[in-house]
């Protein structure tokens, strides 16, 4: 768990709350690509550490599909870790993808 009190309370509110709050923060810095992708990196690491696999996949799915955030995997440091942990689970017939419901 994180030592940052703001993030601690966000986790207590749940993955769904954090997902939407963070998507709005990312939309606010959308035009500044470097800052935008740094925010996405920090967020992916945070949700991977603090939420279940299903919640992580739901959150990223929401960012990409519902909010339409233009995330470029080539600009993310977290992409390799994310893909290594969830890549197989995101294949069309995998269990994680069958249960995805955006928040």
Buried (B, 14 or more C-beta within 10 A) or exposed (E): EEEEEEBEEBBEEEBBBBBBEBBEEBBEBEEEEEEBBBBBBEBBBBBBEBBEBBBBBBBBBBBBEEBEBEBEEEBBEBBEBBEEEBEEBBEEEBEBBEEBEBB
